[in-house]
């Protein structure tokens, strides 16, 4: 081992406290980088592989009814590779041991196994047998949520007739990785909604669809124009009640999964940058101090013939040794966390195989990035060591120039004890050092605020969305629009205390060259169960004409109040109308368009038609209500608010829980590392001064108070800046998480600020205990030896 390498090991041993603290910060940065990016790549690879192997369609369209002979015309559209027609119907299910009804989506499949779009992966059991009209395959998520086994039976209301369905297999489909009923729903309710695959002949016979279809999916040739195909398909299917074709990127399951994967990539970029930036900052401070204390050693090395490059490499080795330890531990922890993140996604997305993979190039990239950040932070300090002339280095650093501090000039020093004056002088005479220490602590505190921010935001979202906006207990949806008289029948359902009807119309909204396929919801303008709120949570009353959009939808279409939207209705007579945008509402979940229900009825040129109703119910009569709804063929959709809250918490809160846990744990480690490093460096720089104070009569307690008092003042100064940085980081994180599915608001409560301050305080106390022991063990004679 060369002499410089021996010196390197001695320096690492002497500076082990700071080295460990910095290595822990590097560990956090590398772990977050590896965990998030490896989970991102694993999910992306699983998605692409699943789509390819099971032939996920490129274009989708639902319609009312079309003859099978129309397929020949669809195939002739330029760019179409394969066409799959189906019969798809939603029915009410009676599930054993469950009071409330469930909705089953019956999807037709060939009587014999064959190659098809949106193919099935049979996890358990077998495929249906030809001639057995009651055999079904059920989706795995639905089966698991309701504890359904092979051989179990389900009751179903199929076209007004009660039938018993037997489960012969449990399956998955790329079309339902994220299993929700449609774009109007936001979160999967696997207990109350599931997909069932049944023979084409049996389903077509039950719904009078022999020789016809109401759903078609297409695969396209490479480089085919999706826009042209969608346009031609719409024209072809319009006479048959086509509801508007849409490409894969607008398919609800694919969009939600892709949004989550994209958000994961954003998180994997932002968080590690902050952690590694703090590590680079700590390395700069520590190495600057090391160079300062080794001036004489650098001069001696140069005098013995060591070149500037050799000395520079020696100090870079010091940095890389710390980074290497942090990178090794960070990679191991990152792989473990990444696997946990991937498993968390597997709870919400149905993949046949979700294989976690931490690629070697990702690990190499993490080490290179962390090493680069560390070398960047150490560059200035190493440059000082390299450029330090031997003659200058042999002399001690010149003492600081004495001058009155601001506190002394304005006379406030008379109110301070000798210890307090010393603290004030030291901080004011070394402002850059104090600012740097405060910045490090502020960054650590900011990460703690960010770690708690998601908890605050999700609690706020639940309160606003499910207690102030959606105030109904139950929502029922009819299988087709119903006349106005049904409003009174709904009011007489058992347990219904109050009801508000709504109308939902599938439409395509166009503004200039932008468009979006969405359902326009008609509401009672003064409704109490479903309210519209602005950004300040004030109630927005629907005007008698015009359309109100959520802010997210308005941003997609680039419209402002007063703009005219072209509304292409995709059902019934398919009218095309021009409707003014009259206002916006701020909803944090989904995108939506609202109109006064009477204005929407006028647009459709119909009477008081409704699509469903919001209900406030007597909880003592829920069983009677659910039992009746199970037997009501007209009702094909039921949503329960408490179930929606539970699903939201499970889907969003649980999905973000592991991320929040990682942030908080890492932020706590960083907080301790920064606070301890700052205190330990202060002790190294002040050891001679503190020993002098001991000799002239200051007690150990006073000397410790001087050192720790400086740290306390710096921490107090850093706390408000940490709060500001934490809020700023939360704003950026909120933007990174924004999608059509949900927008997480920037809500940081006093509890989060108190939590962050508490962690910093605990880190300061632990660091103080360690530093006090080191102060008590100061060797006064050794410390006071003059550097010559």
Residue, then its C-alpha position, 0 to 999 in steps of 0.5 A: x500500500x502506498x503512503x498516500x493510501x495509508x494516509x487515506x485509511x487514517x483520514x477515513x478512520x479519523x473522520x469516520x463520523x462524518x464519513x458515515x453520515x455522508x455515506x448514509x445520505x448517498x445510500x438514500x439517494x442511490x436507494x431512491x434512484x434504484x428502487x423507483x427506476x427499477x420499478x418503473x422499468x419492470x412495470x413498463x417491460x411487464x406491460x409491453x410484454x403482456x400487451x404483445x403476447x395477448x394481443x391487446x387491441x389498438x382501437x376500441x368502439x362500442x355501439x348499439x347493434x350492428x350486423x356481423x356482415x359489417x365486419x367485411x367493410x371494417x376490414x377494408x379500412x386501410x391500415x386495419x390488420x384484425x377485427x374482433x366483434x363481441x357482445x358486451x353487456x352489464x348485468x346485475x349479480x347476486x354474490x353469495x354472502x354479500x347484501x349489496x348487488x354487484x355489477x358483472x360485465x359479460x364479455x362474449x368469447x368464442x365457444x372454442x379456444x382460438x387466437x383473438x384480440x384481448x386474449x385471456x390468460x387462464x390462471x385457474x380452471x379451464x376454458x368454457x365448453x361449447x354447449x354449456x351456456x351457463x359456464x363463465x370465466x371470471x376476472x381474478x381481482x373480482x374472484x379474490x375480492x369475493x372469495x369465489x372459487x372454481x365451481x361456485x355459482x352466481x345469480x345474474x339478471x340477464x335481459x330481465x331473466x334470472x339465471x345461474x352462472x357457474x365459474x369454471x375458470x379464473x382469468x386475466x385480460x390485457x383489456x382489464x389490467x385496471x378493472x373499472x367499469x368505465x371512464x366515469x369510474x375512477x377506482x376499481x371496486x373489485x367487490x362490486x364490479x367484475x368481468x365475466x367471459x361467456x360463450x358468444x352464442x349464449x350471450x347473443x341468444x340471451x340479448x337477441x344479438x344473434x348475427x350481430x355485435x355491439x362491441x368491436x376491437x381492432x389491431x392495426x398495421x405498423x405505421x397505420x394512421x390511427x386518426x384516419x381509422x378512427x374517423x372512418x370507423x365512426x362514419x361507418x358505425x354511426x347509423x348503428x349507434x356507435x359511441x365513438x371509436x378511440x385509440x389505445x391511449x384513451x382506453x381506460x385501463x391502459x391510460x390509468x396504468x400508463x399514467x401511474x408508470x409515468x408518474x413513477x418515472x418522474x418521482x424517480x428523477x426528482x427525489x434522487x436529485x435532491x438526495x444526491x444534491x445534499x450528499x454533494x453539499x455535505x462532501x463539499x463542506x467536509x472535504x473543504x474542512x479536511x483540506x483546511x486542517x491538512x495544509x501542512x501535510x499537503x505542503x510536505x507532500x509537495x515538497x517530497x515530490x508528489x504532483x498536483x494530480x497525485x494529490x488531487x486523486x488522493x482526495x478524490x479517492x477519499x470522496x469515492x471511498x465514501x460514495x462507494x460504501x453508500x452506493x453498495x448499501x444504497x443499491x441493496x436497499x434500492x433493490x429491496x424497495x424496488x421489489x416492494x414498489x413493484x409488488x404494491x402495483x401488483x395489488x392494483x394491476x392484474x398482470x399474469x406475471x409481474x417480474x421485478x428486474x433491477x438491470x445491471x446498467x441501472x445499478x451502474x448508472x446509479x453508482x456513476x450518478x452518485x459518484x458524479x454528484x459527489x465529485x462535483x461537490x468535492x471539486x472546489x475543495x480538491x482544487x484548493x488542495x491542488x493549487x495550494x503553494x507549498x510555502x503558503x501551506x506551511x504557514x498557519x491560516x491567518x487569523x480572522x480580522x477582529x471587528x465589532x459585530x452588528x449586535x455589539x454596534x447596536x448595544x444588544x451584547x449587554x443583554x447577553x451572557x459571555x457565552x451568548x456573546x461568543x455565540x453571536x460573534x462566531x456566527x456573525x464573523x463566519x456568515x458563509x459557514x453559518x449559511x451553508x450549515x443552515x442550508x443543509x439543515x433546511x434541505x433535510x427539513x424540507x424532505x421531511x415536510x415532503x414526506x408528510x405532504x402526501x398524507x395531508x393531501x390525500x386526507x384533504x382529497x377524501x374530505x373534499x371529494x367524498x364529503x363536500x362534493x359527493x354527498x350521496x350514500x348510493x348512486x344507481x345507474x339505469x341500463x338505458x335512459x328512463x322517462x321523467x316518471x321514474x324519478x318518483x318511482x326512485x323516491x319510493x324505493x325502500x330506505x330512500x330519504x331523498x334523491x336527485x336524478x342525473x342525466x349522462x350523455x356520451x359526447x365528444x367535445x371539440x375546440x379548434x383541433x383538440x377534442x375529448x370523448x367524455x360523458x356530459x353529466x346533467x345535474x339539478x342546479x341546486x342539488x344537495x347530494x352532488x355539488x360543484x365547488x370552485x378552488x376556494x370550496x365555494x358552491x358553483x350553481x349551474x347556469x340555465x344554459x351553457x356547459x361547466x368544465x373541470x379545470x383539468x378538462x379545460x386545460x386539455x381543450x385549452x378553453x376559457x369562459x366564453x369559448x364555444x365548444x362543439x358538442x358531438x353527441x354519440x347516442x340517440x339522434x347524435x345531434x351536434x350542438x355549439x355550447x358556450x363554456x360558462x365556468x370552471x369547477x376544481x375537482x381533484x379526481x377525474x375530468x368532467x363536464x356538467x350542465x343543468x339537467x334541463x339544459x341537457x334534456x333540451x340539447x338532446x331534444x327529449x323530455x325529462x329523461x334521466x340516466x340514474x339518481x343519487x340517493x340519501x338512504x336510511x342505513x337501517x333499510x339498506x338490506x331491503x334496498x339492496x335486495x330489491x335492486x338485485x332483482x331490478x333489471x333496469x338498474x345496471x350500475x350501483x356505487x356506494x360512497x363508503x365503498x368509494x372512500x375505501x377504494x380511494x384509500x386503498x388505491x391511492x393512499x396505499x399506492x403512495x404509502x410505500x413511497x411516503x414511507x421511503x421518503x420519510x425514512x430517508x429524510x430522517x436519515x438525511x436530517x441526522x446526517x446533516x445535523x451531526x455533520x454540521x456539529x462535528x465539523x464545527x467541533x473540528x474547526x473550533x477545537x483550539x478555540x474551545x480548549x483556550x476557553x477551557x484554560x481561561x476558566x470556562x467550564x465544560x458546560x459553558x464550552x459545550x453550550x457555546x458549540x451547541x448554542x451555535x448549532x441551535x441558532x443555525x437550526x432555528x434560522x434554518x427551520x423557516x427556510x426549510x418550511x419554504x423549501x418543503x412547500x416548494x418541493x411539494x408544489x413540484x411533486x404535486x405537478x409530477x403526480x398530476x394526471x387525468x385520474x387525480x390531481x394531488x393538491x398542495x396541502x401541508x398542515x401544521x402537523x407536517x411542519x411540527x413533525x419535520x421540526x420534531x425530527x430535526x430537534x431529535x437529530x440535534x439532541x442526539x448529535x448534541x449528546x455525541x458532541x458533548x462527549x467529544x468536547x469532554x474528551x478534548x486533550x487541551x495540550x494536544x489541541x493547543x499545540x501550534x501548527x508549525 
